[in-house]
C-alpha cells in the first residue's frame, strides 16, 4: 500500500498510477445486502435460479454496488496518511462496461489525475478502473472526487 505523508507528496504524484487494490470477493450475500439497502431487488441481482436463464448466466452485482466498493478497494491500494477528514465529493464520470458476476473477484487500479488546494482542504481527482478477475473489459471506470483535510 502506498501512503502519502501530506499534500505536497500527493501533488508530486499527479499523473502517476497509485497502485492496485487487493482482490475483493463479490458474494450473493453482499449483493443481497446491497439490494436490501437500496431497494433494488431486480431478479438479475437476487434470484440465482431465474438468473441462470438470463442474459448473464447467473446473478450479477448492481452497477452502483460496484461503484460503492471504491472506498474499500482504495484502502488497500493507497492512503493519504494522517488526515483530519476525508469527504466523498462526487464523481465526474462513471461507466459500467461489463457486468460483475456473483462469485467473482474484483480489484481496482488508481491513477491520480489532479490535486487542487481550496477551501478547507485539497480536492483529489482520481481515475479508478475496476476489473473482474479473468475479465476482458473493465467492469467500472470512474473519475472520483474526494476532499482531504490535512
Residue frames as qw, qx, qy, qz and C-alpha x, y, z in Angstrom:
[[0.000, 0.890, 0.457, 0.000, 0.00, 0.00, 0.00],
 [0.408, 0.359, -0.004, 0.839, 1.27, 3.43, -0.94],
 [0.311, -0.792, -0.434, 0.296, 0.97, 6.11, 1.77],
 [0.307, 0.644, 0.054, 0.698, 1.36, 9.84, 1.18],
 [0.459, -0.489, -0.425, 0.608, 2.65, 11.98, 4.02],
 [0.031, -0.613, -0.131, 0.779, 0.97, 15.29, 3.32],
 [0.539, 0.759, 0.256, -0.261, -0.46, 17.23, 0.44],
 [0.085, 0.779, -0.501, -0.366, 2.94, 18.01, -1.08],
 [0.313, -0.203, 0.908, 0.193, 3.59, 14.31, -1.75],
 [0.517, 0.529, 0.658, -0.140, 0.15, 13.97, -3.33],
 [0.337, 0.866, -0.054, -0.364, 0.73, 16.98, -5.58],
 [0.070, -0.615, 0.716, 0.322, 4.05, 15.47, -6.68],
 [0.395, 0.023, 0.915, 0.075, 2.27, 12.23, -7.64],
 [0.567, 0.590, 0.198, -0.539, -0.24, 13.81, -10.05],
 [0.578, 0.587, -0.444, -0.352, -0.24, 11.86, -13.30],
 [0.115, 0.368, -0.920, 0.070, 1.03, 8.66, -11.72],
 [0.745, -0.225, -0.557, -0.288, -0.56, 5.27, -11.11],
 [0.379, -0.609, 0.446, -0.535, -1.06, 4.82, -7.36],
 [0.104, -0.222, 0.958, -0.152, -1.38, 1.05, -7.36],
 [0.565, -0.179, -0.663, -0.457, -3.89, -1.76, -7.29],
 [0.630, -0.414, 0.319, -0.574, -6.19, -2.86, -4.51],
 [0.276, -0.124, 0.947, -0.111, -6.43, -6.32, -3.05],
 [0.309, -0.190, -0.778, -0.514, -8.95, -8.64, -4.67],
 [0.414, -0.019, 0.449, -0.792, -12.49, -8.39, -3.24],
 [0.052, 0.191, 0.972, 0.124, -14.95, -11.32, -3.26],
 [0.453, -0.021, -0.116, -0.884, -18.38, -10.49, -4.68],
 [0.038, 0.121, 0.978, -0.164, -20.76, -12.88, -2.93],
 [0.249, -0.521, -0.663, -0.476, -24.51, -13.36, -3.28],
 [0.415, -0.638, -0.532, 0.372, -24.86, -12.35, 0.37],
 [0.251, -0.360, 0.001, 0.898, -23.15, -9.00, -0.27],
 [0.081, -0.192, -0.553, -0.807, -25.32, -8.41, -3.36],
 [0.349, -0.593, -0.710, -0.150, -28.47, -9.25, -1.38],
 [0.370, -0.585, -0.369, 0.620, -27.47, -6.85, 1.41],
 [0.113, -0.155, 0.239, 0.952, -26.90, -4.10, -1.16],
 [0.209, -0.389, -0.691, -0.573, -30.31, -4.86, -2.67],
 [0.384, -0.652, -0.624, 0.194, -31.89, -4.56, 0.78],
 [0.319, -0.463, -0.149, 0.813, -30.10, -1.26, 1.44],
 [0.013, 0.186, -0.339, -0.922, -31.15, 0.29, -1.88],
 [0.596, 0.378, 0.437, -0.558, -34.48, -1.39, -2.55],
 [0.511, 0.524, -0.500, -0.463, -33.21, -2.69, -5.91],
 [0.629, -0.150, 0.747, -0.154, -34.29, -6.34, -5.90],
 [0.655, 0.506, -0.331, -0.453, -34.23, -6.92, -9.65],
 [0.979, -0.060, 0.177, -0.087, -34.01, -10.65, -10.37],
 [0.729, 0.557, -0.286, 0.278, -30.69, -10.36, -12.25],
 [0.042, 0.638, -0.550, 0.538, -29.15, -9.47, -8.88],
 [0.407, -0.335, 0.626, -0.574, -31.05, -11.51, -6.28],
 [0.885, 0.095, 0.264, -0.371, -32.67, -14.56, -7.92],
 [0.205, -0.488, 0.796, 0.293, -29.95, -17.12, -8.80],
 [0.529, 0.240, 0.814, 0.023, -32.44, -19.66, -10.19],
 [0.467, 0.811, 0.311, -0.162, -34.12, -17.24, -12.58],
 [0.042, 0.874, -0.363, -0.320, -30.81, -15.58, -13.45],
 [0.574, -0.196, 0.743, 0.284, -29.38, -18.90, -14.70],
 [0.499, 0.505, 0.648, 0.275, -31.55, -18.47, -17.79],
 [0.083, 0.941, 0.129, -0.301, -30.95, -14.73, -18.04],
 [0.552, 0.815, -0.141, 0.102, -28.55, -12.80, -20.25],
 [0.005, 0.779, -0.588, 0.219, -25.55, -13.25, -17.90],
 [0.716, 0.094, -0.692, 0.017, -25.96, -16.93, -16.98],
 [0.545, -0.364, -0.605, 0.451, -26.26, -16.07, -13.28],
 [0.210, -0.930, -0.276, 0.120, -26.71, -13.20, -10.91],
 [0.513, 0.426, -0.072, 0.742, -24.61, -10.06, -11.24],
 [0.307, -0.447, -0.386, 0.747, -23.72, -7.27, -8.84],
 [0.159, 0.925, 0.326, -0.108, -25.50, -3.95, -9.15],
 [0.524, 0.587, -0.017, 0.617, -23.50, -1.33, -11.05],
 [0.206, -0.821, 0.146, -0.512, -23.88, 1.06, -8.13],
 [0.866, -0.486, 0.106, 0.057, -22.67, -1.65, -5.76],
 [0.813, 0.217, 0.042, 0.538, -19.51, -1.92, -7.85],
 [0.176, 0.739, -0.049, 0.648, -19.09, 1.86, -7.70],
 [0.541, -0.762, 0.089, -0.345, -19.66, 1.85, -3.93],
 [0.938, -0.208, -0.040, 0.276, -16.76, -0.59, -3.46],
 [0.479, 0.700, -0.180, 0.497, -14.24, 2.12, -4.41],
 [0.300, -0.800, 0.349, -0.385, -13.56, 3.26, -0.81],
 [0.866, -0.363, 0.341, -0.042, -12.88, -0.27, 0.48],
 [0.870, 0.353, 0.086, 0.333, -10.73, -1.05, -2.55],
 [0.232, 0.851, -0.208, 0.423, -8.80, 2.23, -2.19],
 [0.577, -0.735, 0.298, -0.195, -7.89, 1.43, 1.42],
 [0.887, -0.202, 0.350, 0.225, -5.72, -1.49, 0.30],
 [0.692, 0.546, 0.164, 0.443, -4.11, 0.41, -2.60],
 [0.358, 0.344, -0.155, 0.854, -3.19, 3.84, -1.28],
 [0.356, -0.779, -0.491, 0.159, -3.89, 6.29, 1.50],
 [0.167, 0.859, -0.027, 0.484, -3.31, 9.94, 2.31],
 [0.432, 0.127, -0.581, 0.678, -1.58, 9.21, 5.63],
 [0.154, -0.445, -0.608, 0.639, -2.65, 11.37, 8.54],
 [0.089, -0.398, -0.368, -0.836, -5.73, 13.42, 7.63],
 [0.250, 0.035, 0.509, -0.823, -8.30, 15.15, 9.80],
 [0.610, 0.408, 0.501, -0.458, -11.08, 14.19, 7.42],
 [0.078, -0.082, 0.757, 0.644, -11.86, 12.76, 4.00],
 [0.504, 0.448, 0.411, -0.614, -15.12, 13.51, 2.20],
 [0.411, 0.296, 0.745, 0.434, -16.53, 11.93, -0.95],
 [0.122, 0.448, 0.003, -0.886, -17.34, 14.94, -3.12],
 [0.718, 0.498, 0.167, -0.457, -18.72, 13.10, -6.13],
 [0.646, 0.015, 0.643, 0.412, -17.87, 11.64, -9.49],
 [0.183, 0.542, -0.284, -0.770, -17.23, 13.37, -12.79],
 [0.621, 0.291, -0.554, -0.471, -17.69, 10.28, -14.95],
 [0.537, -0.179, 0.789, -0.241, -18.91, 6.74, -14.29],
 [0.679, 0.297, -0.462, -0.487, -19.32, 3.85, -16.73],
 [0.696, -0.207, 0.661, -0.190, -20.02, 0.12, -16.32],
 [0.398, 0.491, -0.599, -0.491, -18.60, -1.54, -19.49],
 [0.539, 0.059, -0.832, -0.120, -19.09, -5.14, -18.27],
 [0.735, -0.537, -0.143, -0.389, -21.09, -7.00, -15.60],
 [0.058, -0.488, 0.784, -0.380, -19.69, -8.36, -12.33],
 [0.725, -0.161, -0.620, -0.254, -20.80, -11.99, -11.94],
 [0.661, -0.600, 0.284, -0.351, -21.65, -13.04, -8.40],
 [0.960, -0.162, 0.168, 0.155, -18.89, -15.35, -7.19],
 [0.665, 0.552, -0.079, 0.497, -16.15, -13.37, -8.94],
 [0.538, -0.548, -0.128, 0.627, -13.38, -11.20, -7.55],
 [0.323, 0.880, 0.137, 0.320, -12.75, -7.55, -8.39],
 [0.562, -0.424, -0.076, 0.706, -9.87, -5.16, -7.83],
 [0.227, 0.957, 0.178, -0.010, -9.25, -1.53, -8.66],
 [0.623, 0.086, 0.047, 0.776, -6.38, 0.43, -10.13],
 [0.121, -0.914, -0.275, 0.274, -5.99, 4.10, -9.18],
 [0.528, 0.319, 0.145, 0.774, -4.48, 6.96, -11.19],
 [0.190, -0.685, -0.306, 0.634, -4.09, 10.39, -9.63],
 [0.407, 0.655, 0.432, 0.468, -5.35, 12.97, -12.13],
 [0.067, 0.688, 0.004, 0.722, -5.46, 16.23, -10.18],
 [0.479, -0.500, -0.525, 0.495, -4.85, 17.73, -6.74],
 [0.078, 0.637, 0.132, 0.755, -6.15, 21.26, -6.08],
 [0.251, -0.245, -0.590, 0.728, -5.97, 23.27, -2.91],
 [0.215, -0.397, -0.275, -0.849, -9.09, 25.17, -1.99],
 [0.653, -0.560, -0.213, -0.464, -11.44, 25.88, 0.85],
 [0.670, -0.625, 0.332, -0.224, -10.74, 23.72, 3.86],
 [0.761, -0.270, 0.567, 0.159, -8.59, 21.13, 2.10],
 [0.003, -0.413, 0.709, 0.572, -7.39, 19.52, -1.09],
 [0.814, 0.339, 0.144, -0.448, -9.62, 18.24, -3.87],
 [0.314, -0.330, 0.848, 0.271, -8.32, 14.93, -5.23],
 [0.781, 0.403, -0.063, -0.473, -9.48, 13.66, -8.64],
 [0.300, -0.363, 0.867, 0.164, -8.58, 10.09, -9.50],
 [0.696, 0.225, -0.461, -0.502, -9.40, 7.69, -12.29],
 [0.532, -0.230, 0.768, -0.273, -10.50, 4.35, -10.87],
 [0.619, 0.257, -0.593, -0.446, -10.62, 1.27, -13.08],
 [0.650, -0.219, 0.638, -0.349, -12.27, -1.80, -11.55],
 [0.501, 0.320, -0.722, -0.354, -11.64, -5.15, -13.20],
 [0.905, -0.198, 0.203, -0.319, -13.03, -8.61, -12.61],
 [0.420, -0.459, 0.764, 0.170, -10.56, -11.49, -12.27],
 [0.454, 0.107, 0.829, 0.308, -10.23, -13.10, -15.71],
 [0.393, 0.779, 0.413, -0.259, -12.41, -10.49, -17.41],
 [0.587, 0.338, 0.357, 0.643, -11.64, -8.95, -20.78],
 [0.051, 0.673, 0.167, 0.718, -13.09, -5.49, -20.10],
 [0.030, 0.104, -0.549, 0.829, -13.20, -3.26, -17.03],
 [0.180, -0.551, -0.815, -0.014, -16.41, -3.52, -15.02],
 [0.137, -0.936, -0.296, 0.131, -16.34, 0.09, -13.84],
 [0.494, 0.214, 0.000, 0.843, -14.39, 3.16, -14.87],
 [0.227, -0.896, -0.382, 0.002, -14.97, 6.19, -12.68],
 [0.335, 0.427, -0.209, 0.813, -13.43, 9.58, -12.15],
 [0.501, -0.687, -0.513, 0.119, -13.98, 10.26, -8.46],
 [0.106, 0.665, -0.178, 0.717, -13.54, 13.46, -6.47],
 [0.674, -0.504, -0.468, 0.269, -12.54, 13.46, -2.81],
 [0.025, -0.853, 0.196, -0.483, -11.73, 16.31, -0.43],
 [0.770, -0.189, -0.441, 0.420, -8.97, 15.68, 2.09],
 [0.221, -0.914, 0.109, -0.322, -8.34, 17.92, 5.07],
 [0.718, 0.174, -0.486, 0.468, -4.80, 17.60, 6.45]]
